[in-house]
Amino acid sequence: MNKDVEKAKEHFGKIVTEQLERIEKMKSSGDWIDYNKLKPIVIGVVGGDGIGPYICEHAKNVLMFLLKDEIENGKVEFHVIEGLTIENRAKVNKAIPEDVLAEIKKCNVLLKGPTTTPKKGDPWPNIESANVAMRRELDLFANVRPVKVPEENIDWMFFRENTEGAYVLGSKGINVTDDLSIDFKVTTEQGSDRIIRLAFDYTKKNNINKVTVVTKANVVKATDGRFLNAAEKVAKDYPDVEWDDWFIDIMTAKLIDPARASQFKVVVMPNLYGDILTDEAAQIQGGVGTAGSANIGKQYSMFEAIHGSAPRMVKEGRAKYADPCSMIKSASMLMNHIGFPDKAKKLEMALDVCVQYEKKLTMTGRDNGATGEEFAKYIMDTITNPDLEKKWNSYQ
């Protein structure tokens, strides 16, 4: 038993050392990138696995359609990156192959399709999630996910901490003995402060005036307690912003409470809770295929669908019917992030008209619905309508 204990203590010691070193890096991190000063802004396109290359291609085509002038004048450049597939990752036994990571780091922003994370029973080695590795390698500390349901007066913006919590150490748990397994969760003052501050800053700039902090600090007292304490400190710098806190269990219930749901505006929370809550929110909006996601850092940012790679659809020959709306929504967020808010707004309006109101084409994931290519063309045709804004306003 003593040998098992000593081995576990040594393993834990290494994790603590790594995290203390990470804190020092956060303390010395540089300023935010200024996209206005970049020429070109390099947009990397990473297809991923399963349906990823299909929906990513449709979103890329929409982006190139909207950014045609910027591409022609050299302001924007696209860089297609191959190789972030489960086959390649398994071959080198790495979450992100080194040559792929090198290509990714040549870009300023990424449009990324879903990737497969192996689980028990899969024919792949137990490698780390490519998303978790990407967030760590590029320090993409903020996962930002908007959800809107106009008919229910729901307009939510979720800020999920992206580089800490249970996920960042998810592959570093330890089987102490045949009877005992322990996983780890990490929360730092710096990591909590920057995600909470980003949420409060967004709230203030957009005149929303309400932040909700979600934890389980009544039970998970050290890590969640630190996150909640950080929120109390940040809130003092934003005296005009109202804020409250909820525990994750009751928060999942209140998102589907008609009397309460529309009262939430901006929500900020640790990693695991954010993953769960934003999937629930996306389902309320119409399904995970409708929601986009931004992963924001000071030097790099990545935009992706929130759903998985759906290998079953590929196996059944249905990949071309995969809904690209989540990726196209992410493309809109990407354009807004790099400095083209008017084009992003136009795409948002076209998505609303096509998906929620007009519905000339529907996505079913099968041959009784539109293909992803057909739906992307429908969106581009809608964008070119000179009366798009008038049409969109008529539905509001």
N, C-alpha and C positions, 0 to 999 in steps of 0.2 A: 504493500500500500504506500509506504513512504516513497518508493521509487516513482509511482504514479503521481503522487502529489508534487514531488520535485520537478518532474517533467512538465506538469501543468503550470507550475509557478514560473518556470523558465519560458514557456510559451507565452504566458500572460505578460511577463517582463518585456519580451520583444515587442508585443503589441503596444504597451504603454510607451516604450521608447519611440516607436514609429509615430505615434500620435503626438507626442511632445515635439518631435521634429516637424510634423505637419503644422502645428500651431505656430512655430517660428516662421515657417514659410508664409502663412496667412498674415502674420504681423508685418512682413516685409514685402507683401504683394504690391504691384505697381498700380498706376492709374487705369481708368477705363479706356478702352480703345475708342478713338474718334473716327467714325466711318466717313465723316465729311472730308477728312484729310487723306483718305485712301484712294488710290487709283492704280490698278483696279481693286474693287472689292471682290475677293475670290470666294465664290459660292461652291462648296464641295457637294457633290451629289453621291450618296452612298446607298445603294439599293438594299443591301441586307439579305434576308432569307425569305423563303416562302413567297408570299404575295408581295413582299417588300419591293422587289425590282419593278413589279407591274405598277403599283400605286405611286411609287416614287417617280417613275417615268412620266406618268400623267401630271403629277404636280410640277415636275420640272418643265414640262411643255407649257403649262399655264404661266409659270414664272417667266419663261423666255418670251412668251407672247406679250406679257405686260411690261417686261423690261427690254423690249426690242431696241428702243432708242439708246438706252444706257449700255447695252451690249455693243451696239454699232459705234458709239463714241468712246468706248474703252473704259467707261466707269465701272462696269460689271463684267466679270468673266466667270464662266462655269468650268468646273473641273470634275469630271466623272471619275470616281474612285471604285475600282473593282476589288474584290478579295475579302470583304468582311462577311464571309459566309461561314456557316457552321462547319462545312467540309474543310475549308482552309484553316479555320481556328482549331479544329480538332487535329489536323495534320501537324501543326506546330505546338499544339497543347497550350495555346495562349488565348486570352479573351480577345485581344487585338494583335494580329501579327505585326511584327516590327516594321515591315515595309509598308503596310497599310497605315499604321500610325504616323509614319514619316510623311506620307502623302496627305493625310488629314491635317497635319500641323502646318502644311503649306497654305491652307485655306483660312479664311477669316470666319466664315459661318458654314454650317453644314445643314443640308436637307437630307435626313436619314430615314430609311425604311426600317421596319421592325426586324429584329434579329432573334434567333432562337437561343434560349438558355436551357442547356441540358438538365434533365431531372432524372431521378432514379428510374431505370427501366429503358431509358433512351439508348440508342446505339452509339453514344458519343461519350468521350471522357468528361469527367465532372469539372469542366472549366467554368471560370467566373463569367457572370453576365457581361456581355460586351458593353451594355449601357452603363453598368456600374463602373467598369474600367474606364470608359470614355469620360464619364463625369469626374472621376478622380484624376486622370491624366491631363485633362484640359481645365480642371478646377471649375466645372460648371455647377456652381453651388446652388443656383435657384432654378427650380422647375416651376414654370408658370403655365397655368391651364385655365382658360376662360370657358364658362358654360352659360348659355343663354336659353331661356324658355319664355319668349315674349308673352304668350297667352297666360302664363302664370306669374308674370311680373318678376321673373327670376333673371338676375344678371350677376353672376358670381365670378370672382377672380381668385384663383387659388395659388398660393405661394407655398411650395413644398421644398423643404431643405433637402439638398440633393447629394451631399458628400459625407454625411455622418449617419447617425442612427444605427439601426440594426443591419442595414444593407451593406454599408461600406466594409463591415467586418464579417459579412455573411459567409465568406469562404474561409474564414480564419477561426472558426469554432474548433473545439477540441473534444475528442472522445477520450475522456480521462481513463475510463475502464470500460469493460464490456457492458457495464450497467449505467454509466454516467456520461452524458454529453452536455457540454456547456457552450453556448454562443455568447457573443459580446455585443454591446451597444455603446456607442460613444457619442457624447455631446460636449462641445467646447464652447467657451464664452464667445470666442471670435466667430465661430460658425453660426451660432445662434444669433448673435448681434447682426451680422450682415444680411441674413435672410429676413429677419424681423424688420430691420431698418428699411430694406427694399420694399416690403409690403406697406409699411407706414408712409414711405416716401411716395409710392404709387397712389396711395389713398389721398394724400394731401394734394398732389399735383392734379389729380382728376376730380377733385371736389366731391369725393364719395363720403368721407367723414365717418367710416365705420370699419374697424378691424376686429376680427374674431380670431383668437389664439386657441388652438386645439392641442391638448396634451392628455396624459393620464397621470398628472403630477400627484394626485392623491394616493396613488399606489406605487408608481415608478418614481420614487422620490429624488434620487440623485440626478439622473439624466433629464427626465421630463421636468423635474423641479428646477434645474438650471435653465432650461429653455423658457419656462414661465417667468423666472426671475429676470432673465434677459429682456423679456417683453415689458416687464414693469419698468426697467431702466430706460429702454428705448422710448416708451410712451411718454416719459417726462420731457423728451425733446420735441414732442408733437402735442402740445397741450390742447390744440384745437381739434384733435382727432379723437373721437369716441372709440373706446375699445372694451371688449369683454373676453372672457375665456370660458371654454366648454371642454368637457372630457370627451374623448373620442367615441365612447360607446353611445352616449346619449346624442352626440352630434350626428351620428349616422342615422339615428331615428328622426331627428328634427329636420334633416334635409328633405324628408318625404312628408313632413307635417305641413299641410296647406296653410295653417295659421301662423307658422313660423318661418317657412322656407324663404319667402321673399324678403325677410328682414336681414338675412345674411348678405354681405356685400363682398368684402375682401377677407379671405381666410388664410392664415399662415400656420404651419405645423411642421413637426419633424417628419423624417423621410417615410417610414413605414405607414404612418397614419395618412400622410398625403397621398400615397399610392392607392390605398383603399378608398379614401373619401372621394378622390377625383374620378375613380372608376364608377362609383355610385352616382356621382353627379352627372357624368357623361351618359349613363343609362337613363337618367331622368330627362336629359336633353333629347334622347332618341337613340342611344346606343354608343358604344365605344368607338364605332366607326365614324361618328360625327365630330369627335373632339380632337383638337390639335394640342400640341404641347411644345413649349419653349424651354430649353435648358441654357441658362444664361451664366456667363462668367465675365470677368473683366477683359480678357483678351480673346476668348473664343465663345461662340454660341452655337447650339445645335437645336434644330427644329424637327419634330418627328410626330408620327401618329402615337396615340397612347395604347393602342391595342397590340396584340402579338402577331406572329408571322403566319398564322393559320396554315400550317403545312397540309392539313386535311383538304383544304380547298385546292391546293396544287395537286395533291394525289388524286383527287376526284376530277381533275381537269376543269376546275371552276375559277382558276386564278384570274382570268380575264374579266370575271364578273365581280371581282373584289371592289368594294366601295372605296374610292380614292378621296372622299370628302375630308377625312381626318388629315391626310397629307396635304391637301389643298388648303385647308384651314391653317395648317402649320406654315405653308408657303406665304399666306397672308401675314402671319405673325412675323415671319422672317423679313418681309419687305418693310414692315413697320419698324422693325428693330434697326435695320441698316439705313434708314432715312428716307423711305418712300411711303409716307403715311397716306397720301392721296390714292396711290395705286393700291395699297393695302385695303383702304376703305372701299374702293370700287369692287375689289374681289370679295370682301365681306358682304357687300350688298348683293352681289350676284349669287353668292352661296345661299344667303337668306331667301332670295326670290326662288331659286331653283329647288332648294331642299325643303323649305318650310311652307312656302306659299303657292307658287305656280305649279310645281310638281308635274311638268310635262313628261319627265322621265323619272323612273324610280329604280332604286338599287335594291335587289333582293339577294344578291350573292349567287343567283342561279340564272338559267337561261330564260326564265320568265320575266327577267328584268333587264335593264340596260347593262352594257359592258362599261368598264371603267373608262375606256377610250371615248365611248359615246357620251358619257356623262361629263367628262372633261371638256369635250367640244361644246356641249350644251352650255356649260358655264362660260366658256370663251365667247360663244355667240351672244350670251346675255350681257356680257361686259361691253360688247360693241354697240349695244342698243343705246342710242342717244337719250332715250327716256328712262334709263335705268334708275337714276336717283328718284325721279318722279314716281316710277312704278314702286320702288322700295318704300317711299314715303306713304304711298297709298295703303300699304299693308300695316303701317305702324299704328 
